[in-house]
Amino acid sequence: MTEMDSSRHAPRVAILLYDGFTALDAVGPYEVLCRVPDASVVTVAKQAGPVRTDTGALGLVADHALHQVRQVDVLVVPGGGSRGVTAAMEDQETLDWVRGMHEHTTWTTSVCTGALILGAAGLLRGVPATTYWASRSYMETTFGAVCTPGRFVESGKIITAAGVSAGIDMALHLAARLTDERTAQALQLAVEYHPLPPFDTGSPEKAGPELQELALRLIEDAAR
């Protein structure tokens, strides 16, 4: 995949994969964006081939290596476990690629702790943004982002989503930006995204400190 001309009607989407990414952070937006009319979606990693998720139990295949993808309309940076995100934040090849993509994107987006990778690339200083609830203060103090509540936050051409499942919300919003609200509404129906969770503990404010601690422990245990 080499340099391509920008087109509102045929958006090119690249989803970054790296060792230790969270599956739904990538697959959630993919399920929506791959159905945007005329869109093409590719997965990209340091090397083409299988990339393991944060639990190690699942792998996705990267279509292309970073050096093969030079320009896209939409960049999606998923979050991941501490090990994976930290490594990505410290990898200069990955950060250089993210910066290079951002120069030409129509939309640069992240899901969950993917915002920390955008921050490490220097893209969030002074920018209203959100991330996984446990990483909000870190994103703000380390990268100078303006922590802003919401399932997703649009600031200029940067859209950041909150934790994991919020990537679907962000992708539907992005689909409306790429097409129109009617198409995005139809896409929501196409994937039957009508969440009616059995519990009302999907935000830290509602869950409280005890469940927050348990949630983080469950995430860490699954990644071992």
Helices and strands as residue ranges (DSSP letters): E 12-16, H 23-33, E 40-45, E 49-52, E 59-62, E 64-65, G 66-68, E 74-77, H 82-90, H 92-104, E 107-111, H 114-120, E 128-129, G 133-135, H 136-143, E 146-147, E 152-155, E 158-161, H 166-178, H 181-190, H 204-207, H 209-222
